[in-house]
Amino acid sequence: MEKGFENRDKPALLAELIPEHAHQSDRKSGCETWSVSFSPDGSYFAWSQGHCLVKLVPWPLSSTLDLGNKCSEHKGSNTKLSRNGISDQERTLDCGHIVWGLAFGACSSSQKKQNFPNNHQGPKFELLRLVLATGLTNGHIKVWEVQTGCILFDLVGHQDVVRHLAFAPNGSLLLVSASRDKTLCVWDLKRDGKQIHVLSGHKQWVYCCSISPDSSMLSSVAGEKSVLLWSMRSYKLIRKLKGHESSVVSCDFSPDGALLATASYDAHVIVWDPYTGESLTKLKHLPLCPALNYTEDFQDGAVRSISFSPEGLYLATVADDRLLRLWALELWTIVDVAPVTNGLCSTFFPHGGIIAAGTRDGHVQFWEAPRILPSLRHLCRKAVRRFLTTYQVMTLPFPKKMKEFLTYRTL
């Protein structure tokens, strides 16, 4: 087991982003932060702040996120010089419709030029590294160039709200979108944003999708209580995972791809082996112990969001009981709790140490996350599982207990 989980203080609130627009009582534009995202290299943070707007913020925030600082509002412009020589300036993207999903895409380092629309000419193509996809309430997906804030694509194909987006982690610029029209679409941004496949299999709204770290599998969850696993090579359904008792609304692969975590309105989190379909452990959001100094009545444990930490030692969950929980993978106990009122989504900073959580009032809060040095055992397991499936591990000439550890059967 990892050292240092016990006797931790409650996490510190490091900073808070507050929308510049006043709350609109007619709610036509929506004020909720449905999605927050860090760029893969940690250089930008994107925040759907409601009112059809997305804020692109260079990271780190100027003077607010030195891990010792307390909460502060973030106002005004923040400008710095990026690695490619372009000015990294805070930008506001007006998407024209309510924004539900956000996802950063990164070009592979070997790709110098991309077949993007002719917004820029000549050598400026070589400077393009990051794009941001935004899923909208009208079924469109707008894709933006991060460094300039220029729109690159307006992808049309869904018939209802685009609820979630995910880029393939391998730098291929394949984008998967999950929609309330009960389908998932696969888009290739290197081919002018061409829609290359439509995945049909869900019978209810699709809430979330996640692509495995090796870009071989796609997970999708929807309102019919089940989880679907797809091949990213053949785009065929691999298997259906059953175990939840209500709508499944969030999913995430572990950093080594060996685990898949799903969260549901039934107040449960299930951790699966995506290769075998086995349920490895099931966690329930229960009222917290009074010793943790949280005295609010337990009203609803419906889980809204789930995400793995970058090193794979923690899970973060946001639930309707106004709490963000951090679970230790090796112990399956709560090690940190943060009071996030009306939380809707959360994500880890890609290099660890910070969790961003979005709320119904359009705010984003940044909470301190545990910084624990992974054990050598965990690092070895992570390295092995990045390349070997569960079935391949089970054929290795290793002792049974070692195989159980490598396949997370010790959870």
QUIHU-V863638 format. One record per helix or strand of 2 or more residues. SS is the DSSP state (helix for helix, strand for strand). FROM is the first residue (numbers start at 1). TO is the last residue. Records with the same first field share a line. If there is no record, write none. Layout:
SS=FROM-TO + FROM-TO
This chain:
strand=13-17 + 36-38 + 44-50 + 53-58 + 79-81 + 87-89 + 91-94 + 99-106 + 130-136 + 141-145 + 151-155 + 162-167 + 174-179 + 183-188 + 194-200 + 206-211 + 217-222 + 226-231 + 237-242 + 248-253 + 260-264 + 268-272 + 279-284 + 303-308 + 314-319 + 323-328 + 334-338 + 343-348 + 354-359 + 364-368
helix=122-127 + 189-191 + 290-292 + 376-385 + 390-394 + 400-406
